[in-house]
Amino acid sequence: MLHDLVIVGAGPVGTTLALALSDSDLDVVTLDARPAGSISRSDRSLALSHGARLVFERLGVWSEVAATPGAVTPITDIDISQRGGFGRARLHARDQGVDALGYVVSYRALQHALDSALGRASMSVEHGVGVTRVSATGGSAHVVGERDGAAVEWSARLAAVADGGGDVVDYIARRKYDYRQVALVAKVWSSEPHGGLAFERFTDEGPMALLPEEDHYGLVWTTSPESASALVALPDQTFLAALTQRFGPCAGPWIRVADRRTFPLTLEFARRVVGERTVLLGNAAQALHPVAGQGFNLGVRDAYELAQELLAASMAADRDHFGAHSFLAAYSRRRAADRWAGIAFTHGVLGIFGADVSLLRWPRGLALTLLDALPPVKRMFTRAMLYGVH
Ligand SMILES: Cc1cc2nc3c(=O)[nH]c(=O)nc-3n(C[C@H](O)[C@H](O)[C@H](O)COP(=O)(O)OP(=O)(O)OC[C@H]3O[C@@H](n4cnc5c(N)ncnc54)[C@H](O)[C@@H]3O)c2cc1C
């Protein structure tokens, strides 16, 4: 049987795509390795932009996420500064006429709301299917996997791969850049309420971020693997003293820390997001350094914009067009500016702001001062953060 679309991976990006197509008469199948009712990566929080919230509102899932106790923390202001140098910028939601610049959202709560909405829309989701390969021949995509040890297979006009890694597609080349640094993440509690204020601080070891989350902050501390191992092993109070020393007095005072973990920092992206009858979305297309909190939002926009292209083609009663070269080229062009801006911005921020070069302190300070002092520049920068680049 030839489906219109097979989505590989029912994570937040794959389910966003499926849900955005739920009002159409397209024949869509979504596959995921996780068993029904379970959620992978459930310890994670996601940094959601205002634009991503609007997408989830349109899909009818935002109210459920927002009603889940502790699942959504608004970021109303962002303080950007550098350690050991001048320059500071503050971004405010009120300057943009929005309630929040972004949100820290529980992955578990968002995935739960998306799964429930797919169930209500009677969209076909097959759980417990580990896809091993996606290929394309004879004008259709072929998806091969395993369920309960048995081989299973699907054919479709188009395969959308949103498995978080893109490894099942071997005909689209990927680039990996290893920053040779790790992110130490932890929950830290201050004796002062966070009031929705997030911090980005550039230090000579790399960028640090504090994101307000429920009654605490989510800390991201970029450092060398050796230093991260030492920091993880410190007693709690010694760790908090090290945090105060490194971050400075602009945040805190710190009273508690929990859940210290580390993961390696890389930038990984597909050289092109489309191949024959195949498209890569979300982290399968680009997995960015978390410094700017933009990775997930790019994935949501990938899914939403692909859905718009598919809906337009289905309204033109042109299903054979799905996955055709001209369809994929149009989608790829439509996503190019936003995608490359996200990749280049994140990588560039690390080059200029993350480098251990004291000569860069002055241009860094100047950039921050200009960002803060020039309202049009600040507005443009904040808008790109909220809605992406179009
Ligand atoms: C260690 C780490 C920490 C992160 N921390 C943050 C953070 O603090 N804030 C933030 O905003 N972002 C964070 N991110 C990024 C964020 O997790 C991603 O942007 C987001 O999860 C992308 O969603 P996705 O749907 O593309 O992929 P995923 O969330 O990875 O979902 C992929 C889905 O595909 C399924 N799948 C995978 N392989 C297969 C297969 N072979 N067959 C079938 N199904 C499959 C999985 O079960 C899963 O449901 C982090 C990423 C990593 C790696």
PDBQT file of the ligand as one rigid body, heavy atoms in Angstrom, charges set to zero:
ROOT
HETATM    1  C1  LIG A 401      21.428  15.733  25.673  1.00  0.00    +0.000 C 
HETATM    2  C2  LIG A 401      20.478  16.774  25.100  1.00  0.00    +0.000 A 
HETATM    3  C3  LIG A 401      19.959  17.746  25.933  1.00  0.00    +0.000 A 
HETATM    4  C4  LIG A 401      19.099  18.707  25.402  1.00  0.00    +0.000 A 
HETATM    5  N1  LIG A 401      18.639  19.681  26.229  1.00  0.00    +0.000 NA
HETATM    6  C5  LIG A 401      17.814  20.628  25.714  1.00  0.00    +0.000 A 
HETATM    7  C6  LIG A 401      17.346  21.688  26.522  1.00  0.00    +0.000 A 
HETATM    8  O1  LIG A 401      17.672  21.802  27.705  1.00  0.00    +0.000 OA
HETATM    9  N2  LIG A 401      16.520  22.617  25.955  1.00  0.00    +0.000 N 
HETATM   10  C7  LIG A 401      16.141  22.518  24.625  1.00  0.00    +0.000 A 
HETATM   11  O2  LIG A 401      15.374  23.372  24.154  1.00  0.00    +0.000 OA
HETATM   12  N3  LIG A 401      16.575  21.544  23.847  1.00  0.00    +0.000 NA
HETATM   13  C8  LIG A 401      17.406  20.586  24.348  1.00  0.00    +0.000 A 
HETATM   14  N4  LIG A 401      17.862  19.618  23.532  1.00  0.00    +0.000 N 
HETATM   15  C9  LIG A 401      17.384  19.578  22.135  1.00  0.00    +0.000 C 
HETATM   16  C10 LIG A 401      15.966  19.002  22.069  1.00  0.00    +0.000 C 
HETATM   17  O3  LIG A 401      15.925  17.787  22.787  1.00  0.00    +0.000 OA
HETATM   18  C11 LIG A 401      15.564  18.805  20.626  1.00  0.00    +0.000 C 
HETATM   19  O4  LIG A 401      15.523  20.079  19.990  1.00  0.00    +0.000 OA
HETATM   20  C12 LIG A 401      14.195  18.133  20.457  1.00  0.00    +0.000 C 
HETATM   21  O5  LIG A 401      14.091  16.958  21.239  1.00  0.00    +0.000 OA
HETATM   22  C13 LIG A 401      14.023  17.792  18.991  1.00  0.00    +0.000 C 
HETATM   23  O6  LIG A 401      12.823  17.090  18.788  1.00  0.00    +0.000 OA
HETATM   24  P1  LIG A 401      12.740  15.947  17.684  1.00  0.00    +0.000 P 
HETATM   25  O7  LIG A 401      11.303  15.536  17.647  1.00  0.00    +0.000 OA
HETATM   26  O8  LIG A 401      13.406  16.404  16.429  1.00  0.00    +0.000 OA
HETATM   27  O9  LIG A 401      13.651  14.741  18.214  1.00  0.00    +0.000 OA
HETATM   28  P2  LIG A 401      13.515  13.862  19.540  1.00  0.00    +0.000 P 
HETATM   29  O10 LIG A 401      12.972  14.658  20.653  1.00  0.00    +0.000 OA
HETATM   30  O11 LIG A 401      14.856  13.249  19.689  1.00  0.00    +0.000 OA
HETATM   31  O12 LIG A 401      12.437  12.735  19.166  1.00  0.00    +0.000 OA
HETATM   32  C14 LIG A 401      12.747  11.699  18.273  1.00  0.00    +0.000 C 
HETATM   33  C15 LIG A 401      11.677  10.617  18.352  1.00  0.00    +0.000 C 
HETATM   34  O13 LIG A 401      12.017   9.614  17.387  1.00  0.00    +0.000 OA
HETATM   35  C16 LIG A 401      11.988   8.328  17.983  1.00  0.00    +0.000 C 
HETATM   36  N5  LIG A 401      13.013   7.519  17.310  1.00  0.00    +0.000 N 
HETATM   37  C17 LIG A 401      14.344   7.670  17.368  1.00  0.00    +0.000 A 
HETATM   38  N6  LIG A 401      14.961   6.771  16.587  1.00  0.00    +0.000 NA
HETATM   39  C18 LIG A 401      13.976   6.031  16.024  1.00  0.00    +0.000 A 
HETATM   40  C19 LIG A 401      13.972   4.936  15.110  1.00  0.00    +0.000 A 
HETATM   41  N7  LIG A 401      15.118   4.438  14.593  1.00  0.00    +0.000 N 
HETATM   42  N8  LIG A 401      12.788   4.385  14.765  1.00  0.00    +0.000 NA
HETATM   43  C20 LIG A 401      11.613   4.882  15.244  1.00  0.00    +0.000 A 
HETATM   44  N9  LIG A 401      11.560   5.921  16.116  1.00  0.00    +0.000 NA
HETATM   45  C21 LIG A 401      12.723   6.490  16.488  1.00  0.00    +0.000 A 
HETATM   46  C22 LIG A 401      12.275   8.561  19.470  1.00  0.00    +0.000 C 
HETATM   47  O14 LIG A 401      11.690   7.527  20.258  1.00  0.00    +0.000 OA
HETATM   48  C23 LIG A 401      11.625   9.932  19.716  1.00  0.00    +0.000 C 
HETATM   49  O15 LIG A 401      10.268   9.787  20.127  1.00  0.00    +0.000 OA
HETATM   50  C24 LIG A 401      18.734  18.663  24.026  1.00  0.00    +0.000 A 
HETATM   51  C25 LIG A 401      19.252  17.682  23.199  1.00  0.00    +0.000 A 
HETATM   52  C26 LIG A 401      20.136  16.746  23.727  1.00  0.00    +0.000 A 
HETATM   53  C27 LIG A 401      20.709  15.694  22.791  1.00  0.00    +0.000 C 
ENDROOT
TORSDOF 0
